[in-house]
């Protein structure tokens, strides 16, 4: 065995290659952050839409109960509440 160094098998990068790799890595990170934030916003909007629909259904049920209570009061007490 001759006098060899450990770094003989590692390719050396020039400065432009190094900057290209750094910028590429930054671009990939920014792209992933954009994708994740876009998907997160879509999920939040969908969930808010579901909650709004549930509130609308609850409002309809409450209106039905109010109508029933008014009918019971009118029948039992002979009162007209409005």
C-alpha positions in Angstrom: 0.0 0.0 0.0 1.2 3.4 -0.9 0.9 6.7 0.9 -2.7 7.5 0.1 -5.0 9.9 1.8 -8.6 9.3 2.9 -10.0 12.0 0.6 -8.8 10.5 -2.7 -12.2 8.9 -3.4 -14.2 12.0 -2.5 -14.9 14.3 -5.5 -14.0 17.9 -4.9 -16.6 20.6 -5.6 -15.8 23.9 -7.2 -17.3 27.0 -5.7 -20.0 27.4 -8.4 -21.1 23.8 -7.8 -21.3 24.3 -4.1 -23.5 27.4 -4.5 -25.7 25.6 -7.0 -26.2 22.8 -4.5 -27.0 25.3 -1.7 -29.5 27.2 -3.8 -31.1 24.0 -5.0 -31.5 22.8 -1.4 -33.1 26.1 -0.4 -35.4 26.0 -3.4 -36.6 22.5 -2.5 -37.2 23.6 1.1 -39.2 26.6 0.0 -41.2 24.5 -2.4 -42.1 22.0 0.3 -43.1 24.8 2.7 -45.4 26.2 0.0 -47.0 22.9 -0.7 -47.6 22.1 3.0 -49.0 25.5 3.7 -51.3 25.4 0.7 -52.6 21.9 1.7 -53.0 23.1 5.4 -55.1 26.1 4.3 -57.4 23.8 2.1 -57.9 21.5 5.1 -58.8 24.3 7.4 -61.3 25.8 4.9 -62.9 22.4 4.5 -63.2 21.9 8.2 -64.7 25.4 8.7 -67.2 24.6 6.0 -68.2 21.5 7.8 -68.7 23.3 11.1 -70.8 26.0 9.3 -73.0 23.3 7.9 -73.5 21.7 11.3 -74.4 25.0 12.8 -77.0 25.5 10.1 -78.5 22.1 10.8 -78.5 23.0 14.6 -80.2 26.3 13.9 -83.0 24.5 11.9 -83.5 22.0 14.8 -83.7 24.9 17.3 -86.3 26.7 15.2 -88.4 23.5 15.1 -88.2 23.1 18.9 -89.2 26.8 19.3 -92.2 26.3 17.1 -93.2 23.2 19.1 -92.8 24.9 22.5 -94.9 27.9 21.2 -97.6 25.5 20.1 -97.6 23.7 23.5 -97.8 27.0 25.4 -100.7 28.2 23.2 -102.6 24.9 23.7 -102.0 24.4 27.4 -102.2 28.0 28.6 -104.3 29.6 25.9 -101.6 32.2 25.4 -100.4 33.7 22.2 -96.7 34.5 22.6 -96.3 36.4 19.4 
